[in-house]
Amino acid sequence: MSEPTLSGPSTSAPQCTRCAVAIPLDGTDVEARRAEAAGWHEFHSLVDQLTVSEANEPGYFSEGWSVCDVVGHVGAWMAQAGQMFEQMGAGTYVEGELDVDEANARFLEMMRGIPFETVHTQAWAARWWMLRVWSRLPEPTASNSRWLATAGGEHYAEHLPRLHVWTQELIARRPKKPSPGKE
């Protein structure tokens, strides 16, 4: 069985067999799904460059966040979106304002102290669940399209600029390997 990939001649999302899922070339919300896939690929590609020690080092945000914290944060929002999609599919979703600051604080507290490997796995699982539940919704609505963007593509884009900088800073701190033939 071959790995799933994004398909189609105009696909702007990466051909990453680790993070891609098949996207039908027809239907609605295809661009939102492609944006989610491209954003996740960029996000996880940066995180995957780091060691566990680097991922746990505070400095991503001045408040002391590490890459582990941002991965937990993003994963928690994807899990929240999955829950909202489940409610939409069951007809029990109630539109309302979510206190983002309160949710962010709650998610950070819940994830603190959990090993990076677990946080990273949780984020991957939350993404697959979010996309699975979203794909089973009967049709796009303003609510489910907003949640896909808010927890997916737009959310990744919000964190990518700092993640690029912090990843490069962490990598630059690594001890330099001696050149061959030099002592």
N, C-alpha and C positions, 0 to 999 in steps of 0.2 A: 504494500500500500504506500503510495507516495505521500509526501508531506503536503499539507494544504498551502496554497499560495494565492496571492492576489492575482486576478486575471484581467486581461483586456489590454488593448493597445494604448489606451490613454491613462492607464493606472499610474498615478503619481506616487503611490505608496510603495514602500520597499518590498523587494522580493525576499523577505526574511522568513525562512521556514520555522524559526523559533516563535515568531510573534504574529504571523499573518494568518488570516482565515479567509476562506473564499468569499468574495463579494460578487453578488449577481450584477451583471452589467445593465440590467433593467431595474425598474422599480424606483422607489423614492429613497431619499436619504443616502444615496450611494456616495455623494461627495463628503457628507458628514462622517461616514464610515471610513472613507479613505483618509480623511484628516485625522481621525482617531488612530488608524493604523500607522500612519507616517509619524505622528507625534509620539506614540508608544515606542516605535522602533528607535527613534532618536533618543528618547528618555532612557530606555533600557540599555542601549548601546553605550551611553555615557556611564551609567551605573556599573555595567559589566566590566569596565576598565579598571575598577577600583578593587583593592584588597579589602578584606573584612575590616581590618584595622583602619584603613583610610575611610571606609564608609561610615565608621563609628566616630570619626573625629569631628568634634564641634567646629563650627565656623561657616557652615552653609548660610545661616542667618546670624546676625549679631546677637540674637536672643539665645544662641547656643545650639541651634539645630544642627544636626549632622545629615549626611546623605541618607543614613538609615531612617532618620526622622521624616525626611521628605518622601522617601519611598513608602513609609508607613502611612503618611498623610494622604498621598495619592491613592494608595491601595484602599484606605478606609473610605475615601470618596467614591471609588469605583464600587465598593461593596454597598455603600449607601444607594448609589444609582441602581444597582441590581435589585435592592429591596424595593425601590420605587417602581421599577419595571415590573416586579412581581405583583405589586399592588395594582398597577395599571392593567395588567393582564387579567387579574381577578375581579376588576371593577371596584376595588376598594380604595383606590388612590384619591386623596383629597388634596387639591391644589392649596398651597399655603406657603407662607414665608418661613424659611428655615433660618435660624440664627446662625449664620456662618461662623462668626467668631466663637460662639459657644460650642458649635460642632467641632471646629478646629481644635479648641482647647481639650474637649472630651476625647477626640481621636488621638491627640498627642499623648495625653495621660494614659490612655489605654495601651498604646504601643511602647511607651517608655519601658526600658529594661528587658524587652524581648530581643533575643539574639537576631542579628542582621539576617542570617540565613532564613530564619522563620519569617521575619518581616518581608523579605524579598519574595519568598514563596507565597505568602499571603497576598501580596500585590498581584502576582501572576494569576493566582487562583481567582481573585476578585475580578480581574479583567476578563478572564474567560467566562466566568459566571455572568458578569454584566452583559457581555456581548451575546451570550447564549439566550438569556432572558429577553434582551432587547430584540433579538432576531425572531423571537416567537410572537412578538406583539403583532396584532392583526394589521395595523397601518400606522404610519407616522402621524403623530399629533404634535402640536406645539410643545406639550409637556414632555413627551418622551424624546423629542429632538433636542430640547433644551437640556434635559438631564444627560443625554449622550455627550453633548458639547461641554457641559459644565464639569462633568466628571472625567471626560476623555480629552478630546483634542484641544479644547480651549484651556483646560486645566494644565495639561502637559506644557502647552506653549507659555503659560504663565510662569512655570518653573524652569524652563529650558535655558534662558539666558544666564541665570545665576548658576545653574547646574554645569553649564559649559565652563564658566570661569572657575568655579570651585574644583571641578574635576581636574582641570589643567594645573591649578595651584597644587593640588595634592600630588599629582603625578610628578610635577617639577621638584618636589621635595624628596623624591626617592633618591637613594644613594646612586651616584654615577658609577656605571660599570667601567672598569679599566679597558682601554683599547687593547686588542690582541697585540702581543709582542712588547707591551710596555709594563713596567713594574711600578 
